[in-house]
């Protein structure tokens, strides 16, 4: 076991231990943090200065040639609007524009970093947000020249419906498609607005804009039937020789089947094909590259073909399919009652799955049936390992007989495997598979247990990271963990916890750390350093952000809150108990 993993030092990844957000958290006027984003408390954490210097050099190497910094003076009221609740508006502008943004509240200065285009887009989006505070947003021809905007007419009677209560529907659509949207007024006479509709501006990348546009059209169509489908016309100025839009009209009963319960079938086909799929009235829109649209139409056709009986599909020459042999007596277990188990796997991995017909199954002598899994390579591999794990519980040895441990040294996507003892496997699995899922989420590596075998699928860096996490997890079972040095890693935050707060932060048998892990997608444990001093390690590929809801930064904030509660004598939220595991 130890020889397979190697030492943690051997597997350590080159990197940085300090996130960019934490380095830029001080204002130019002397270290004041934003008070509105929930991170104003002083952090008791300490990081390696050597890792910080290495990180700065790495970032400099990645910057584009036109990288620069722009500053924008704003009012106090505008600062509140740009920051938004919990810093979410600022984070959204940064995400859509791909720029880095910092708001210095004491100086009332918004600082924007990035390439020339990123800075220009972020400035434009910030101006639109500020304009909303005093009236309608107006766009000029110069604003439209950036080719980052789609304009959509929404009928007046549907405006409130597509906006949602307190703007919730617009905001959720922005989050889903990584766009930012405003109802606007337009300068000049080049564009006119009828009194029967209002114009919605959607900013972002082409795919995100099209997805959000179609979702808005779908919502408006339910309120005003025929507004869009009577024309069945979509602005296609973004389309080119490869990326484009196709439509297909369904009957009402077909539409219900293609939509699925709460839209589950539509989402499944969209994720598997990587094509934007949306139903506007009875019209289905397919948007994407030619290959993506063809896959979507293929999957849609097979979906309807299943209504007539088993589907026969020739998988030869397809690069979007994985075929898994499933023992005939396990088919019902994999499918589940009314297909519930298979639908759950499809939703988890974003794939389309179905068994082929009897003619295809006959090739394997009748002892097993062929399950086809359709979708992107990573998603297919995750679903395949999930199926194999389920089969192995019903037919032990079907997939694992004769296996040997293996570690692929290639940099790209590959699969490693190793074997665990029964007692280690139970600990590494956790209640309901929670521990396995925690390690997979934190490392961003596909982690699955098939019998007593551990399968890790991902890039070499992801696989090595996940192996290390698993090593440290199992070491906790045997006693104190020592992680001597993390200064060369980019997936860790170190926190020095006051001695009197350790039991409060960890909780009884580590329960409070487990809550933080579940909320943030991180992996936390207490470990000794090279000097034998104990500190808290927060591990995870997602560094998070000061306004983010996941990642190491969010975990650090939650731990800081616990420390402050303990030091001030308050209690509530997280925290409690003594001792830790």
N, C-alpha and C positions, 0 to 999 in steps of 0.2 A: 504493500500500500504506500509506504513512505517513498520507496524508490520510484513508483509511478509518478507521484506528484513532484518530487524534488523538494528542495528547501524553499521556504517563502522568499528568501533572498534571490534564489535562482530564477524564480518565476515573476519577480517584481517587474512591473511595467515602468518604462521611463515616463516621467511626467511631472505634474505639479500638485502640490497639496493644498494650494490656496485658490479659491475661486475668484474669478474676475470681479464678481459682485462685491465680495468682501473687501477686495483691495480698493474699490472705488467708493466705499461707503461713507467716506469723510468728505465734507464740503471744503471748498477752498478757503473758507473763513475760519477754519480751526477745528474741524472734526465733528460737527453736528450731523447726526443722521436724520433721515427723513422721519418725522414723527407720525406720519399718517400711514406708513406701510407696515406697522407692527414690529419694526426692528430697532426701535430707539434705545432699547436697553443695552447696557454695556456687556459685551461678550466676555466670559471667562476663558475662552478658548485661546490656545497658543499653537502656532504653526512653525514649521521649519523655515528659517530665513534662506537656507540654501535652496530649498525647493521653490521658494518664491522667486529667486533670481533666475532659476532655470525656466520657470514659467514665463517670466517677462520676455526672455530671449525667444522662447518658442512662439509667443504671440506676435512678436515683431516680425518673425519670419513668415507668418501667415497673412500679414496685412497686405491688401492690394496696393498697387503703385499710387493710386489717387486717394489713399486713406488720409483722412483729416478730421478736424474738430470744428464744429460750428456752435456758436452760442446764440441763444435767443432770450432777450429780456421779456419777462412776463409780469403780470400783476398777481397779487396774492389770491384773488378770486380765480384767475386763470390757472394758477398753480394747483388749486384744489380740483379743478375740472380735469387737468391733464393727468394728475396722479390717479384720481378715481378711488373708489372704495378698495382699501387694501393694496393700492398701487396697481390695480388691474388694468386701468386704462393706459397708463404709461407702458406697462408690460405688453399690452396688445399692440400699441403703435410700434414698439421695438420689434415685436415678432413679425408683424406684417411687412415692415420696411427693411428688416434684417439689420437695422442699425443698433448701436448701443446708446442708451439714453440715461442721463443722470440729472435729477432735479435738485438744485441747491436752493433750499427754501429760504435760508437766511439772506442770500443775495438775490433771490427771485430770478435765477438764471437756469434755463434749460440747456444742457450741454448734450450735443449729438455727435457721436463718433461713427465713422464708417467710410465707405467709398463715396465718391461724389454723388452717385445716384441714390445710394442708401440715405445719405444725409438730406438730399433734396426731398425724397419721399417722406421721410420722418418729419421734416419741417412742415410739409404740406398737410400731413395728417394731423399734426399738432395744431396748426392754424384752423383746421376744420373743427376740431374738438372745441377750441376756444370760441369759435364763431357760434357754436350751438348755444352757448351760454346767454347770448344777447339777441339771437334771432336766427333766421334760416341761414344755412350754409350756401355760399355762392361760389361757383367754379368759373374760372376763366378759360379761354382757349389754351393758354399756357399750361394750366393745370391738366387739361385733357391731353396735351401733347406727350405726356410721359408714358402713354399706352399702358396704364395700370388701372384703368377705370372702365367699368361697364355701367351704362345707364339703363334703368328699367322703369317703365311706366306702371304704376300701381293704381288701380281704380280707387276713387275716394272712399267708397263704402268698404273697401278692404284694408285701408291704411292701418286702422286700429287693430285689425285682426292679425296682420303680418308683423306689426310692431310687438304685440303682446302686452300683457300687464306689466307696467313699468319698464317696457322695452325688453322683456325677458326673451321673447322669441327671436328678435334681432340679435341679441347678445349671444344666445346659444348657437345661432347659425354662424355668427362670426367666429366663435370658438371652434366649431366643427370644421370650417373650411379655411381658417386662418385668413380672414379678410376683415375689413373695417367698413361699416356702412353708415350712410347719412341720407336723410331726405333733404333735397337741395332746391335752391333757386339758381338759375343760370344767367350769367351776365350776357348782355348783347342780344341781338336778334337772330343769331345763327341757329338757336334751338328754341322751339316754342313748347309750351306746356298747355295742354287742354285743361279746362276747368273740371273735367270729369276724372282727372287722374293727377297723381303727384309723382315726381321723379325720384327714384332711389339710386344713389350712387354707390357702387360696390368697388372697393379698392383692394388690390392684391395681385397675386400671380394668376395666370390665365386659368389654370385648372380650378383653383379655389374660387375665382370669380364666377366661373360657369356653374360650379356646384351650388354656390349660394344663390345665384340668379335663378336656377331651376327650382330650388327649394322655395324661394319667394313666389315664383310663378305658380307652383303647386298649391301653396297656401292661399294665394289670391283666387285661384280658379275654383277652390271649394266654396269661397264666399260669393264670387261672381262667375257662375258657370258660363263658359264660352268666351270669356274676355281674351284669353290667349289661344284656346284651341280652335276657335272659329277661324283664326288666321293661320295657326300652326306655323308661325314664322319666328325665327330666332335670329337676332343680330349675330352675324358670323364674321365680323371684321377681324377677329382673332384667329380664325381658322386659316390653315395653310395647306400645303399639298399633302401633309400627313395627318395633322391634328384637325379634327372636324366633328360634325354632328350628324347623326342619323335619327330617324323617328320610326316608330311602329305603333299602329293603332290596335287597341285591344277591345274586346267586348267586355261588358260589365263583370260577368262571372270569371273571365280570364284575368281581368285586372285584379280582382280580389285574391286569386291564387298567386299571381306574380308579385303581389305586394307582401302577402304573408301577415302573420299576426304582429301588429304594431310595426309593420314595415321590415320584419326580420328577413324575409326572403329577398327583398330588394337590396338590403344592406349586404347580405351574403353574396349575391351575384356581383355587386359593385366592388367589394373587397377582393373577391377571387379573380375577377377580370381586370382589376385596376382601371376600369372604365367608369366614368360618372354616369350613373343610371338614376333617372327620376321620372315619376309619372305625373304629368300635368293633365288633369282630367282623365280621359281615356287614351291619351297619347304618351308613349314611352319615348324618352330622349336618351340616346347613347352618345356620350361625348368623350373623346380621347383620341389617341393615335389610331391609325387604321388597324393595327394588330390588336389593340385593346378593344375596339368596337367589334371586331370579328369574334374575339373570345366571348364578349358579352352576349352577342347574338347566338353563338353556339351554345353557351350555357343556358340561355333562355329557352332555346329550342329543346334541349335535353330535359329541362325542367317540365315543359308541357308534354313531352313524349312519355314521361313517367306516368301520366294520367292514363295512358293507354296500356301500360304494362311495363315489364323490364326493358331497359334500354340497351341497345348494342352499339358500342362506340369503338372505332378503330383508334387505338392510342399510339400506333406506330408513327414515328416522325413528329409527335407532339412534344414540345418542351415545357408544357404547362400541366403535366399529369404525372402522378405517382400511382403505381398499382401495388396493392397489398393483398397477399393471399390470407384469407381468414378461414379457419376451420368451419365447416358447415354447421357444427353444433354450437358455434360461438356467434353466428350471424345475428340471432335474435338479441343476444346480450349487447353486441356492438350497436345495433339499431335502436334498441329500447322500445318501450311501449309507445305506439303511435309516433315512432321515429324520434322520440325525445332525446335519447342519448346521443344520436348522431347529430341532431340539430344543435345540441349544446357544444359539441366539438367544432361544428362549422362556425358557430358564433364566436367561439373562443379564438379560433385561428384564422378566420376570414377565408374559408375555403368552401368549395362545393364538393359533396361526397355522395356517391351512389354506387350500388352494386350493378355489375353488368349482367346481361341476360344469360340464360342457360347454355347457349351455344358457346359463349366465351368461357363460362365456368367449366364446361366439359373438358377443356384442354388440360385441366389439372387432375383429371381422373375422378371428379365428383367428390373428393375428400375435402376440398376447400372451395371457397367462392372468391371471386376477384372484386375487391373494393377499389374504385378509382377515386383519387383525390385530386382536385383541380384548383390551381391557384399559383401564387408566386412561390419560388423555391423554398424560402425560409418558412413560410406558413405551411406548405405541404409537408416539410420535414417535421415540424412540430406536431401536426395532426397525425402523421404516420407513426411517430413514436408513441403518441397517446393511444392510438389503436393497438399497437403492439403490446403496450403495457396492459391494456384491458384484456387482450387475448391471453396473455401470459398468466393472468390470475385464474382463468378458466381452463387453460391447457398448458400447464407448466412445461417448459422446455421447448415449446413449439418454435420460438424465435431464438432462445438462448443456448440451445444444445450445441456444444462444440465451439462456443465463442472463446476468444482469447482477448486479454487486455490490449488496447491499441491507443496510441496517441499520434495524431496527424500533425506534422510539423509545418504544413503549408500555411501561408498567411491568410488565405481566403476562407470561405465558408466550408466547413468540414465537420466530422463527428468523431469524438473520442469516446472510449468506453473503458470502464474499470469495474471491478467487483467489490462488493461490501459484505461484511459479516452481518448476520441477522440483526444483532443488537444495534449495530451502527446504522443499518438501513432504517430501522424503526425510528431512531432518533433523528436521522436526516430527513425522514418523510414528514414527521410532525402530525399533529391532530388534523385529520381531514386533508393532509397534504400541504398544510400551511407553511411549514418550514421549507419544503422543496420550492414552493411558489415564491417565498421570500428571497431565497438565494437566486432563483432565476430572474426575478424582477430587478434585484439590486445589481446583478452582474450583466444583465441584458443578454444572457446566454440561454438557449433552450436546454432545460434540465429535466430529464425524465428517468424514472426507475422502471426497468423491465425485469421482473423477477428480482434477483439480487444484483443485477447489473445497473450501473449508472451510465447513462448516455448524455453527453454534452455536445450540443450542436451550435456552431457559431463561427466567427472568425477566430484566428489563433489567439488574439488578445482577449476576446470574450471567453474562450474556453479556459485559458490559463487563469483569468480572473475568477471564474466560477470554481475552478479546482481549489484555488487558495481559500476562497470563502468556505468551501466544504471542509477543507483541512482544519481551519480555525474553528468551525462549528463543532467538529468531532472532538477537537482538543478540549473544548469547554466541558464535554462529558466526563473527561478524565481529571480535570483540575484547572488550575490557573493557566491562562494562555499568555505566552510571551511573544510579542511582535516587536522586535528590537528597533527597527527603523522603517519609517514609511515616507521618508523625505523624497524618494525617487518615484512616488506614485501620483497619479492624477485622479484617483478614485476614493480618496480618504480625507476626512476632516478629523483632526485631533482636538479633544477638549479636556482640559484639566479641571476636574470637578473638586470643589472644596470637600475635605474629608467628611465634614459633618453633613454633607448633602448627598453623599454617594447612595446610601440606602434609600433616600427619598426619590432620587432620580431613577434608580433601577427598579424599585418596587420589590414586593415579595416574589422571590424566585424569578426576577427579571420581567415581571408582568408589565411594568410601565414602559420598559424598552420595547417590548413586543407591540404595545399599542402604537408607539411612535413609528416602528418599522412598518406596521400595516398602513398607517396613514400616509407615510412619505415614500414608500418603496425603497427603503434603505435597510442596511444590516448593521446592527449596533451591538457592541460588547465591550466589556472592560478588559484591558490587556496591560501587561507590564512592558515597559520600554527597556532599553539596554542597561539602564541604571537601576532597574528593579522598581521604578516608580509607576504607579498605576494611573492610567488615563482612559478616557472613553474614546473609542474609535467609531466613527460613522462612515460606513463604506457604501459605495454605490456609484454606478457609472453616471447617473444623473446628478450633476452638481446643483441643480435647482437655481433659484434666483431669489432676490430679496422679497419679491411679491408673489413667488410661485407657491403652488399648493403641494408640490412634491419635491423630492430630491434632498440632498444632504443639507442644503441651506435651510429648508423648512424644518428638518430634523434638529438642526442646531438651534433654531429659534425656539422650538418646543422644549429642548433641554434647558436653554437659558431661562425660559419662563419657570421651569421647575426649580432651578437654582434660586431665582429671585424670590419665588414663593417661600421656599424653605428659609432663606436668609432673613426675610421680612416677617416670618412667623405666620404667613397666610397659608391657606390650603384651598384646594378646589381644582377642578379639571384633572390633569394628570397628577401623578405623584401619590406616595403613600407606601406604607409597609417598610419592613426592614430587611436587610440582607439582599443578596442578588445572586443570579445564576448566569 
